[in-house]
């Protein structure tokens, strides 16, 4: 699956759940291609990719700008996602600079330099920690170099095309891509495509010159995602006519759970449609045990926290600012000041106070935004579970408490006219001393969408993955959750505190 990993796996299925910018001065457009985006046979957005060659100080360089705009409905409410990546390289295929931005947020910029035989990228997130550096081990191809290789190998009749490509959307992860040649399709050739960063096998349709004219990838429960080259008018129509409801195929029906929001302990059996489709972690309040190749038993106990691994307390993955967890921004700093936390250093009590603060701050509980930043959430005072989870994680880090974002499922009595069942959800984990007075810090779960006092979490959550959000909404950690969409069944274990 290419075409940016089927748009970075549909922007991680909208967090588990305007046109392109004009050409910049000094750059000449040499190619521009528009694409229609479809999901389940219905329009869901548009994409444009522009290739420009530099002049003056940028002579000898090539810039590729890709902008994706997706529109969906979730439980009847419209959600928009905008993602733009820019990659500058030399005509010899050496990386110079790259950036990625979501919505109207500030871009994360990467500048490349060769050091000791490897490429090193300096990272500028527009926040504290701009001195961050990332070493990229092994060789990789830039966007235009990858396109040139594919075209050359395709025209040579190669049975397989394999290469390593840099993925800006996933925090400069390197993807292993293998394209296996298939049959002819109307004068064009279809390839089965595997991308090491995403769980699905996709396909790519190349014309005689080796240029992609269509990319597809299957999302169980949602249908096939298709990105096909078209003119701008058709791409605009696909964006304007988008009506696909993302929640219809991802909601997992289960038996009713009485007083689910009061439960401190529950057990579930999670079964996948195919072998290897379920690989749930034992973290936070959850312990997952494998029953067979397709099945795991999950026990959730609010009195449990998972032990920290060596170095978690000081690991910058859980402490630094990122594009989404931008806690050095003024809106987040101003909100933290409102918390008026006690000065006794009780991290658990601080975490709970911040959870309640986020619930109060985000007064507009809706699905209009998909993965806004912490500063956006604090400023607009609205959002869904993603904004609650991101804002709480940012506030925790601002207070010096290690945090990460959790993705998984949560029980709801009804959603969009369906129910009872489990819907895909995000929440937060914090590394704090346990509430029982223990001194060893543990990872605990905090759900800022739950108001009031109490524990701030209930046992009707099933954890699928955790992330530091370094890769933003397209973080590879969310691929595990996306791979389970529409492909699992859940039973509540009545013998162990389940339904009734």
C-alpha positions, 0 to 999 in steps of 0.5 A: 500500500503506497500513496502515502500508505493509503493516506497514512492508513486513512489518517489512522482512521480519523484517530481511530475513529480548501485546496492546495497552497499556491506555488511559492516564489522561486519554484516552478511547477513541473507536475500537478496531479489531483486525486479523488478519495473514496471509502466504501464506494463513497466519496470522502475527499480529495488529494493534490500532489505538486512537484516543483523545481527550484531556482536561484538559491534552490536551483538543483532541488525538487519540492514535492507537496502533497495535501489531503483533505478528507470529510466524514460523518461520525454519528451524523456529525461532520469531521474534517481532516487536512494533512499536508507534507512537503519534501525537498530533495536534490535532483540527485535524490538526497534529502534536504528538508521536510515538513508535515502539518495537520489542519491549521496547525504549525508544521513540524520541520525536519532538516537533513544532514549527513553525519558519520555515514548516516542521515540525521534530521534536526527537528523543529516542532515550533515548541521547546525541544527544537534541538531534538535530533533523529538519526535514520539508520540505513539507506532510504529513497526520497519521494522523487527517487522512489518514483523514479525507481518504481518507473524504471523497474516497472518499464523493465518488467520486474516481477517485484519492486522493493525499496525503503522510503522515508515517511514524513507523516509517521515521524520520519519512520522508514517504510519497507515497501514491496510491490509484487507485479500482477496482471494487466488491467486495461493497458495498465499493470496492477501491483500487490503492495506491502508497506511495513508501517501499515497492517493491510495489503494494498494495490497500486495501478501503474500506467505504461510510464510507471506512474500511479493512477490508483491506490487501494487498501481494504479497511474491514468494516469500512470497505475499500479505500481508493485514491484515483487520479482525476482532474481538479473538478472531479476531486473537488466534487468528491470532497464536496459530496463526502457523506461517509459515516465512519462509525457505522462499520467500526462499532462492535456490538456486545451484550448490555453491561449494567452499571458499566460506568461504576464497574471497577473490574470487568473481563472480556473475550476478544476474538479476531476474524483471522489468526494474529488479528488480536495482540492486546497489551498488558498495560495500565489497568489491563492484563491480556492473556492469549487463549488461541491464535485468534482470541485473547482474554482481557481483565480490567481492574481499576486497582491495578497499574502497570509497572514502569520499564527502566527509564520511563520516568525520564524518557523524553518520549513521555515528557517532551512537547510534540506537534500535538502535545504542544504544552509550551503554547500559551493556551495550554500554559494559561489553562495549567495556571487555572488548575491551581494545583497543590504544592505538595507534589502529589502526582496522582492527585495532580493527574486527577485534578488535571483530568477534571480540568480538561473535562470542564474546559472542553465544554463543547463535546462534539465530533467535528474535530479529528485529532486537534492539538492540545493548544487548539483544544484549549483555545476552542474549548471543544472536541471529542475523545481525541482532544480530551486525551491530547490536552490531558497528556499535554497538561501532565507533561507540562507539570512534569508527569510522564504521559502517553495517549491510549487507543482502544474501545469503550463500552457505550449503551448506544451510539448513532442509533446502534447499541449496546456495544464498544466504540473506538476511543482515546484516553490518557495514561500517566506515570504516577505513584498509585493511590494506595500510597505506594512509592513505585510509580505505575502507569494508570488510566485517565479518561478526561471525557468522564466528568465529576469526581471518583476514579475518572475511569471505569473498567469497560475500556479495552486497551489496544495500543499506547503512543507518545504521539511523536508521529501525530495522528498518523503515528505508527502505533495506531496501525494496530488499532486500525488493523482491528477495525471491523475485524473483531467480536467482543464477549463480556465474561459474565462469570467475572464481573461482566454483563447482567 
